[in-house]
């Protein structure tokens, strides 16, 4: 029996032997594609090739692509673990043709691979194929039907299906075409509905799609018209997990060797038995939880390894949900401690042969997951408290509404009004409350009423979404408390959130390269060797909404295509060159070049503002601003040194997450789970400047096969960049080796000096460093020198060894003096406020037998107000104390309720209406609540209102 790894290898080998280039999986973070949350199909990394925006050195390719479907439009998260074939992370095997072979070969390859005894050898009698039936007024795919029949597929096993199943399109416009699917009959045992004699097309789970062949033959324009593509292409996708289940003779993907080691590890870490020792229902739930943990640990491991870190937005938010869902299922199995970080090592062991990069990154992955486990433990505790509060509120509401409906007054109750209704009483204790508060006849009536209360779905979804509270956990809690769970409301909130996610990741769909761009000849780039090129032919002039432009007049702006140019087009974080176009003699400037970019691969557009008339067919001299180019080169080479320095000091987990290389500064974003300490930053700066002082020669190695660059040179690839079959390598001694198409200095000494300006957070798990080089660093040191002179004059004579230390000593002295004076001021204020305690008796009012005091004490801090409220509570003995303080244009409020009254009146309910009067809000415990406001002028009125608030609440 083939293992999952052998199946992956065998698929790739089949197509390599048939002239396909084996291409390694791209990152789960799509490169330069705002339309995708995660890579979710094998064709994603070839998308620009299909669109005509990019060309490769090969026409045929094959890959095993890691994919995630857990957010945005493609979201399988809630199904994972409860079906045989849903996953968040999966691998898609595929073969691709870029204008080379088409349907005939694609169908022949597919049938041969899956049925030949030399390859997969699947029983032909268990296979079905589908073709497009021509729904929607489009042409039936008779060609595919005939080609399947020519392979020997019986006509009764070829089914014609509609648009939903057998027509694929990249977006509303762009490449599209019919597709053919191959399905496998898993047998009656696979039916999720117990079907024993159903036929193909039944969706009970018995018939499983294992391969989809997409025939890209049309280009849909904005009007919806289908235009034939000049070079029809092939895109196929086969789920590795599904075909492994078929070849290993199991019904569920989770029973393949891609998952069984992970499930075994999950069982070990959670103390769960894999044997059916429990009743069937409990065993099924345990098995589902183990599946969730196994699947989610794969997704988390690969996402973090590819640079995604947990956060509250975008990709990081989805990763956080995946991790927390796995942890929650661990808790269902009784594991309340951290365990998921141990699972990532099991994932590495299963997947390291196909993805050796996991070996290096796994330590960082484990640290990130362990940190998230700690964070979630705290968050879940808050969520549990919030859930209990919601349920308890319903219990109080039910008793209170029944009493009101019955018109109950104190004389009709067994106890007086001082008993109150407990705000923290669960509904399940309603019987105790009823029998205590109501007369026997009313208690019986109360308990006989059906439960009319439910935990609202939108509230439950907030707990699910904000705190990661598992759905079934909330359902069980509601059932235990005897109330209904609003499943319909929860589902509505879930649907609304998914719609928001779809909208937020809708992005701008990429369009097929227009014909006038697709047919343009490439621009010869000469900028590595020179900054001035003569005899450049103007091949085209382009302006928005005017594709027929042939010339620019003085003052006009447009985009000019030359046959050869020294201008670097913005790429890899490096900005495009600026400069000038001179006339053919090189004497007169005819246009300012404002930028340079590539609308499609190999073609360079120069964004210009004309000074003189310029037309297609003219010959110009293209001159780059050499001073700015040299500054950019210094910053680019420094960026390579910086990344190597970060990895040396912080660890090999550091990966680029974005960059900007401009003439005046460089910016580098990188993955790291905590802030960089000042000492670490200094070590990095010292390390990379030593490389500058060594004046190490920059080695540029052209036209290197990408597998050689990655595996032999150990070159780092840049974030968000896609690479062809052959690449350019920039090597700086043994310190740094990267794939890069940018411009660089000839040696590190030309950088001058690298000065790190600042380091900070960009988002959760992503840090940013900004730095300058060359003249930029010189100007920075000149400013520092001026500042040093000022510091020396302020610090005066000191025993410190440097002006900075002298200033620190002086500031420490001043700080100590300020703190001493502040303490004396606080003591004086507190003494003054405390002296008023004896004189507040006249402000105490008695409301329904409860003492209430509202008092103003300006210029006190919160901590002082808490101390004072305790003193006043002691003075009144039993009652409510409300304090207000105005300080520097803001208002602080605090309400204290003595412990004996918290069952009757709560501080949090008193402070809300009072805070509203001063333009604020707040909350807290039943015995102590705090609030802030921004309207000191209304403070007296707000404190006066406090008595009325208490009266209304009582």
Number of C-alpha atoms within 10 A of each C-alpha: 9 13 14 22 16 12 20 21 15 16 22 22 14 17 21 17 9 11 13 20 20 16 17 14 19 20 20 25 21 20 17 13 19 14 16 21 26 23 21 23 24 26 22 20 21 18 17 20 19 27 19 21 21 17 17 15 9 14 17 22 22 27 27 27 27 23 26 27 22 24 23 23 18 17 17 15 21 13 14 20 23 16 15 20 18 21 30 26 24 22 23 24 26 26 28 28 24 22 18 14 16 20 22 15 14 21 17 14 15 16 18 16 18 21 15 13 11 9 14 18 13 18 13 16 11 13 22 23 22 23 26 26 21 18 15 9 7 12 11 18 18 13 12 20 21 15 17 23 14 13 13 11 19 14 13 8 18 20 17 19 20 16 15 9 15 23 21 18 17 18 14 14 19 24 28 25 24 26 26 29 24 21 21 23 19 20 16 17 13 20 19 13 12 13 16 12 9 15 11 17 15 11 13 16 23 26 24 24 19 20 24 21 25 25 24 29 22 21 24 23 15 10 7 11 11 18 14 15 17 10 16 22 26 26 24 24 23 23 20 25 27 27 25 26 23 21 18 17 13 15 21 18 23 26 19 22 19 21 20 16 17 26 25 16 21 25 22 12 18 21 13 19 14 14 8 12 9 11 8 10 9 12 17 14 16 22 22 18 27 27 28 29 29 30 25 29 29 24 27 33 28 28 25 23 24 21 24 25 27 26 17 15 12 16 19 20 17 24 25 23 24 24 25 25 22 24 29 24 21 27 15 17 19 12 16 13 14 20 18 26 23 17 23 25 21 20 25 20 14 19 19 13 12 14 14 12 15 22 15 12 21 21 17 19 24 21 14 20 27 17 14 21 21 12 12 20 18 11 15 20 13 14 19 16 10 16 20 18 16 17 25 20 17 21 26 19 16 17 19 14 11 15 19 10 8 11 9 14 11 11 9 15 16 14 14 12 14 13 13 16 18 17 19 16 19 21 25 17 12 20 13 12 19 19 17 15 22 20 15 14 9 19 18 14 13 20 13 9 9 8 12 8 17 16 23 17 19 18 17 25 24 16 21 21 15 14 21 22 24 20 15 10 14 20 17 12 17 21 15 13 17 19 21 16 20 18 18 12 17 21 14 14 19 18 12 12 15 17 14 14 18 17 12 14 17 15 13 11 15 18 19 21 19 11 9 8 14 17 10 14 13 15 18 14 20 15 19 13 9 14 19 20 20 19 18 21 19 18 19 21 24 20 17 9 7 9 11 10 15 15 19 24 13 13 13 16 20 19 21 23 24 27 18 22 27 22 31 27 24 17 17 20 20 22 20 22 27 22 23 24 28 19 21 18 11 17 9 15 18 22 26 19 26 16 19 24 20 17 15 18 17 16 22 26 23 29 23 24 21 22 18 16 14 23 17 17 15 17 21 25 23 28 24 22 16 15 10 16 23 18 24 28 23 32 31 30 26 29 23 22 24 23 21 23 23 24 15 15 14 14 15 14 22 22 23 21 18 17 22 19 26 22 22 17 20 23 21 21 23 24 23 25 19 12 14 18 10 10 9 14 19 12 16 23 20 15 18 25 23 14 20 21 15 12 17 18 15 17 15 16 13 12 12 16 13 20 16 13 22 17 9 9 16 14 20 20 18 18 22 17 14 14 15 13 14 16 18 19 24 23 21 21 12 7 14 19 23 21 24 23 18 22 20 26 19 17 19 25 19 21 27 19 24 24 21 19 12 11 19 14 17 13 15 18 19 23 21 22 20 18 22 27 27 21 14 20 21 16 13 14 13 12 11 12 12 10 14 16 12 13 17 16 12 13 19 11 10 14 8 13 8 12 21 15 15 20 21 15 16 15 13 12 12 12 12 11 12 12 12 12 12 12 12 12 12 16 13 12 18 19 11 12 18 17 11 12 15 10 9 14 12 8 10 18 16 13 15 10 9 16 16 22 25 21 21 15 20 17 19 19 15 15 8 16 24 19 12 20 22 15 14 23 20 12 14 17 12 16 26 32 25 27 23 26 23 22 13 9 10 17 24 26 28 27 31 28 27 21 14 12 19 20 16 17 23 25 26 22 19 27 28 18 17 30 29 17 20 25 16 20 17 19 19 16 15 22 19 23 23 24 23 22 23 18 17 21 13 16 25 16 13 20 23 15 15 25 22 14 17 20 14 10 11 14
